[in-house]
Amino acid sequence: MLGKIKAYICAKYDVSFSEIQTQNRTSNIVTARKEFIWTLSKFTTLSSPEIGRIVKRDHSTVLHNIRRADELIAGGYMKPGFDDKADYQVDMAQIKLDRIVDDLAEEFKLLLNVRMQQNKLDAVHRLIGCLLEPRKGS
């Protein structure tokens, strides 16, 4: 779950995870860090000291970020998008899509093989036709 949350937050805010761990106070990094901490607190069983170690912050800073994120969410200023149920549904859809792609690739290979066999057969028929045709001038 941690990896999926990392990937989601980094993609959403276009930041690297190492930037989330830095002391950088640029707005998008601060927001990404806050949402990352909040999401870890809601979707994992990690304690605030454990989350703090991940983001290289003290547990009290983690608690402050969680409270602040809750306030921002309640006020409509922050819209967390990570949802492990939706994430699960996306994973299942991806698995189904991968299966469909694999099936289509297999069918394509079969059709290609049939087409190649047909081309060989056509070539043999042309060759036989040439061999059976009476030669001109004989």
C-alpha positions in Angstrom: 0.0 0.0 0.0 2.8 2.4 0.8 4.2 2.1 -2.7 0.9 2.8 -4.3 0.4 5.9 -2.0 3.9 7.1 -2.9 3.2 6.7 -6.6 -0.2 8.4 -6.4 1.0 11.4 -4.5 4.2 11.9 -6.5 2.2 11.7 -9.8 -0.6 14.0 -8.5 1.8 16.7 -7.5 4.6 16.0 -10.0 7.2 15.7 -7.3 9.7 13.0 -6.4 9.5 11.1 -3.2 12.9 12.5 -2.2 11.4 16.0 -2.5 8.6 15.0 -0.1 11.3 14.0 2.4 13.3 17.2 2.1 13.0 20.4 4.2 11.8 22.2 1.0 8.9 24.5 1.7 7.7 25.1 -1.8 3.9 25.1 -1.9 3.4 22.0 -4.1 5.9 20.0 -2.1 4.4 21.1 1.2 0.9 20.1 -0.1 2.2 16.8 -1.4 3.9 16.0 1.9 0.7 17.0 3.9 -1.5 14.8 1.7 1.0 11.9 1.8 1.1 12.0 5.6 -2.7 12.3 5.8 -3.2 9.4 3.3 -0.7 7.2 5.2 -2.6 7.9 8.5 -6.0 7.0 6.9 -5.1 4.0 4.7 -2.4 2.2 6.7 -1.8 1.1 10.2 1.4 3.1 10.5 1.8 5.1 13.7 2.8 8.8 13.6 6.4 8.0 14.6 6.6 5.4 11.8 5.1 7.9 9.3 7.6 10.5 10.7 10.5 8.2 9.9 9.3 7.7 6.3 9.0 11.5 5.7 12.0 12.4 7.9 9.8 14.4 10.3 9.1 14.3 14.0 5.9 12.5 15.1 4.4 15.8 16.4 4.9 17.3 12.9 3.1 14.3 11.5 0.2 14.9 13.9 0.1 18.6 13.0 0.0 17.7 9.3 -2.9 15.3 9.8 -4.9 17.8 11.8 -4.2 20.6 9.3 -5.1 18.3 6.3 -8.4 17.3 8.1 -9.2 21.1 8.5 -8.4 21.7 4.8 -10.5 18.8 3.7 -13.4 19.9 5.9 -13.2 23.4 4.5 -13.1 22.1 0.9 -9.5 23.4 0.3 -7.9 20.0 -0.1 -9.4 17.1 -2.0 -7.6 13.9 -1.3 -8.0 11.5 -4.2 -6.4 8.3 -3.1 -9.0 5.6 -2.4 -7.8 2.0 -1.9 -11.2 0.7 -3.1 -10.9 2.6 -6.3 -7.2 1.6 -6.4 -8.3 -2.0 -6.1 -10.9 -1.6 -8.9 -8.2 0.0 -11.1 -5.9 -2.9 -10.4 -8.6 -5.4 -11.2 -9.5 -3.5 -14.4 -5.8 -3.5 -15.3 -5.6 -7.3 -14.8 -8.7 -7.8 -17.0 -7.3 -5.4 -19.7 -3.9 -7.3 -19.6 -5.8 -10.5 -20.1 -7.7 -9.1 -23.1 -4.5 -7.7 -24.6 -2.8 -11.1 -24.2 -5.8 -12.9 -25.8 -5.9 -10.4 -28.7 -2.1 -10.8 -29.2 -2.5 -14.6 -29.2 -5.4 -14.3 -31.8 -3.3 -11.9 -33.9 -0.4 -14.4 -33.9 -2.8 -17.2 -35.0 -4.3 -15.0 -37.7 -0.8 -14.0 -38.9 0.2 -17.6 -38.9 -2.9 -18.5 -41.0 -2.1 -15.6 -43.4 1.5 -16.8 -43.8 0.3 -20.3 -44.4 -2.2 -19.0 -47.0 0.6 -17.0 -48.7 2.7 -20.2 -48.9 -0.2 -22.1 -50.3 -0.9 -19.5 -52.9 2.8 -19.5 -53.9 2.7 -23.3 -54.2 -0.4 -23.1 -56.4 1.2 -20.5 -58.6 4.3 -22.7 -58.9 2.2 -25.8 -59.8 0.3 -23.7 -62.3 3.5 -22.6 -63.9 4.8 -26.2 -64.0 1.6 -27.5 -65.6 1.3 -24.7 -68.2 2.4 -25.8 -71.6 5.6 -23.9 -72.6 5.2 -21.5 -75.4 7.3 -22.4 -78.4 7.3 -26.1 -77.8 
